[in-house]
Amino acid sequence: MLRVIVILVTAAIVVAIAWFLGALPGTVNAEIGPYSFEAAAPVVGLGLLVLFLVLYLIVRLIGELIFAPRRFRRWRLERRRMQGDAAVTHALLALGAGEADAARREAARSRRLLGDTPQTLVLAAEAGRIAGQEEEAAAAFRALAARPDAAFLGLRGLLRQAINRQDWTEAAALAREAERAHPGAAWLRGERRELAMRTGAWSEALALADADAPKAALAAAAADTEPDPARALQFAKQAWDEDPALVPAALAYARRLREAGRAGRALEVLRRTWASTPHPDLAALALEPLAAPLDRVQEAKRLAQENPDHPESQLLLARTSLDAGLTGEARRHAEIARDSGLDQRRVWTLLADIAEAEGDSEASRTAQRDALRQAAKAGPDPAWRCAACGTTLPAWRAACPNCGTPGQVAWGTHALARRPDQSLTIRPVLSD
Ligand SMILES: [Zn+2]
């Protein structure tokens, strides 16, 4: 419809011009040197019009010739860009399909056609990564990291590679750099927390901990590694306040309190934790300042009062009584522990030690032999174990060194049970 209107309007204008020219009256005379010229006005008008059109076409042609190379360059660039965009799409599709070789080929093509842009570098790095070409991926990530507009992407890639290599020092340095490039990124927070745990930077792990994190364990570990005594005391207090039943938290807090000259408060902390979760290390720390065996018995009694029925209290009283030469008391407490059902190697070896201390009689020698025979058959002593993977550890750790799970290392025993098919299975039994 618009086309018809344009044609009609153009035809009307042409007819109007022709009519105007045809209706022009008179003639035009011109003399140039020896030449003279005379023509009717409509002919001159038409001639001028044709001349104008010819001049216009000549100027257009010259313009085309001047601008042709530039236009050709622009056309070529446009074609490269379109081909580059197509290569990016193909590389993305290949990445999505897990076709490593095709992804690498298309990523390299897109890089050749479009140059090193954040998009092509990310594609090249990812393609290298899924093809197992770690050095190729690292080179692309480094190129990204050097660009101010995409540094975070490059650092993130390099960080992931360092974590996969288990190069924790390098990973921690990259995480700090990534934090500077993109402060407060949620993803990075998780990675930094993980790294802090892996590298034993417990105060940092605690600072980055989310609501579900085992803060008591992290704070206890931070207190153990913190060189500044005042800060260490703060961490230890935080740990114990979070979980007064956590033995390492009580140990850390009591130790730091004692260093700060608050021995009485340290004992209170140890006694309170003994009331819920008695552990030999709590008693060892409580008795540490006391050298005289009878003083140690007295302190052990005060500690045991907090949890009198627990076998651990009985074992403590038996051991300290034996050290003080009170063999009768020692036997009484050790037998209470044994009769409570505590069938562990340490109970029987303690009974053997008591029998030995009771004198060089045939009865005591028999009792000692019996106890040692029982010890050989008894269950294992409790130890620190990761509840997540079952690894036994020589000492408590805030995170399992084997599986990396934080806050899962607990004091207890694993009973080795033989199933009917005779295969050995490990059954976790945590002591209370
Ligand atoms: Zn574990």
Residues whose N, C-alpha, C, O or C-beta is under 5 A from the ligand:
A	BS01	ZN	C386 A388 C389 G390 T391 C400 N402 C403 G404
